[in-house]
Structure formats: C-alpha cells, structure tokens
C-alpha cells in the first residue's frame, strides 16, 4: 500500500487501508490491547516478520496504530490501536457474524450432489 491519496469510495478506502489477508487479523489481535511484535508473531504464526512489519508501518502511517518504544534494555516496543483503529472493532464483529452465518458446503461424502453454479 502506498501513501498516495485514498479512494473516495468508502468500501474502496477500507479495502485499501486493510489490504491483504493479514491486515484484519493484526487488527483483531490488537483489539485485545497493546502487543509487542513477538506477541503478534505468536498470535499469527504463519505471518512473516517482513509482512508484519510492513502492515504495522502502514497502519501507523494512516493513524490506525501507535508504536511506543520504551528506553529499556533489551528494548521494548508495543503496538496499540488508536481510537480510529479501535473503531474497526464493530466492523470486524459484524464481518465475523456474517461469515459464521454461512453454512459449510455439503461435502460429496454426505451423499448429496452439489449442483454447479450456472
């Protein structure tokens, strides 16, 4: 995602800000409170460090996340949603409710033929 102007359409803007399969999952984790980088990596075990860093920087650029570095040894950095980022909580909840309302497709093993879409 570049830092160019965002689309005017709200849906396109949302998809630009939360592009990629990991963006909403990172926000989901941060909705539970501040996390360190390694905590996010453990919560999302298949995400690469590069992707996580990239998404967190993008979120920081657009004001969805704050990064706080503490002057300790070893250094400690925490990521936290801003009020703007926390506003995604109801959006993700609605997405989750909608997604869980969709039944699993019938499998061929259950004896039902699934018609092909036309």
C-alpha positions in Angstrom: 0.0 0.0 0.0 1.4 3.4 -0.9 0.8 6.6 0.9 -1.0 8.1 -2.2 -4.4 9.6 -1.8 -7.0 7.2 -0.6 -10.0 6.4 -2.9 -13.2 8.5 -2.2 -15.4 5.4 -2.2 -15.7 4.2 1.4 -15.5 0.5 0.5 -12.5 1.0 -1.7 -10.9 3.1 1.0 -11.5 0.3 3.6 -10.0 -2.3 1.2 -7.0 -0.1 0.5 -6.3 0.5 4.2 -6.8 -3.1 5.2 -5.4 -4.8 2.1 -4.1 -8.3 2.2 -5.1 -11.3 4.2 -3.2 -10.3 7.4 -4.4 -6.8 7.9 -7.7 -7.6 9.6 -6.1 -10.4 11.7 -3.5 -8.0 13.0 -6.3 -5.5 14.0 -8.2 -8.4 15.6 -5.2 -9.2 17.8 -4.7 -5.5 18.7 -8.3 -5.1 19.7 -7.4 -7.1 22.8 -4.9 -4.5 23.9 -1.3 -3.5 23.2 1.0 -6.2 21.8 4.7 -6.5 21.3 6.0 -7.6 17.9 6.8 -11.1 19.1 3.4 -11.4 20.7 1.8 -10.6 17.4 4.0 -13.1 15.6 3.0 -15.8 18.1 -0.7 -15.0 17.7 -0.3 -15.2 13.9 2.3 -17.9 13.4 2.3 -18.0 9.6 2.9 -14.3 9.1 6.4 -13.4 8.1 8.3 -10.7 10.0 8.5 -8.6 6.9 4.8 -8.7 6.3 4.0 -7.9 9.9 6.5 -5.0 10.0 5.1 -3.7 6.7 1.5 -3.8 7.8 2.3 -2.2 11.2 4.1 0.6 9.5 1.2 1.2 7.1 -1.3 1.3 10.0 1.0 3.7 11.8 1.1 6.0 8.7 -2.6 6.1 8.5 -3.2 6.7 12.2 -4.7 3.3 13.0 -1.8 2.1 15.3 0.7 3.8 17.6 4.2 2.4 18.1 5.7 3.1 21.5 9.4 2.4 22.1 10.4 2.1 25.7 14.0 3.0 26.6 14.9 -0.3 28.3 17.4 -3.0 27.8 16.5 -5.0 26.0 14.4 -2.5 24.0 10.7 -2.9 24.2 8.2 -1.8 21.6 4.5 -2.0 21.8 1.8 -1.5 19.2 -1.6 -0.3 20.2 -4.7 0.7 18.2 -5.6 4.4 18.2 -9.2 5.4 18.7 -9.5 5.4 14.9 -8.2 1.8 14.8 -10.5 0.8 17.7 -13.4 1.9 15.5 -12.7 -1.3 13.4 -13.9 -3.5 16.3 -17.6 -3.3 15.4 -16.7 -3.7 11.7 -14.8 -6.9 12.4 -17.5 -8.2 14.7 -20.1 -7.7 12.0 -17.9 -9.4 9.5 -17.4 -12.4 11.8 -21.1 -12.7 12.5 -21.9 -12.6 8.8 -19.2 -15.2 8.0 -20.3 -17.6 10.6 -23.9 -17.4 9.3 -22.8 -19.0 6.0 -23.2 -22.8 6.2 -20.4 -25.1 5.2 -20.9 -26.5 1.7 -22.2 -30.1 1.5 -19.3 -32.5 1.0 -19.5 -35.3 -1.6 -19.1 -37.7 1.3 -22.5 -37.0 2.7 -24.3 -38.4 -0.3 -25.7 -35.1 -1.6 -24.9 -33.8 -5.0 -23.9 -30.2 -5.1 -25.2 -28.5 -8.2 -22.6 -26.5 -10.1 -23.3 -22.8 -10.4 -24.5 -21.6 -13.8 
